[in-house]
């Protein structure tokens, strides 16, 4: 197994623990048991828990923002079609990891700053799509904010994952961690 593959396994396990039980559940010993690995394996890839948490934040940023944008762009179509793809994709996500990240951000200033940057990037992308669909730039910013806040509100308010019946069969890679 490649070292990068093992590092990715630790990151994926950390994201699953975070999604399931919050940042306090991201513990080296627990992850080692979940992965069937030793703590020594962990320390081969990360200096400490803080380094793992930083890697989780960076991985999530890439998967939940940049990867989504890339997936939407690769689906093609005009701005309206890409906006529809984005909405279908984000509405298909269960939101538990998003909710866990926001919970973590409430207690960690560095994560909160990263989250602000993520929110800004997502808002700019939605506004760009809206402008491309013919919405005036000032209105696009307002509509993007409303749509985004509605989606985040849906994730934060959800007690359980949303029903997926009737939704697209497409399973975004970032929603399954």
Buried (B, 14 or more C-beta within 10 A) or exposed (E): EEEEEBBBBBBBBBBBBBBEEBBEBBBBEBBBEBBEBEEEBBEEBBEEBEEBBBBBBEBBBEBBBBBBBEBBEEBEEEBEBBBBBBBBBBBBBBBBBBBBBBBBBEEBEEBEEBBEEBBEBBBEBBBBBBBBBEBEEEEBBEBBBEBBEEBBEBBEEBEEEBEEEEEEEEEBEBBBB
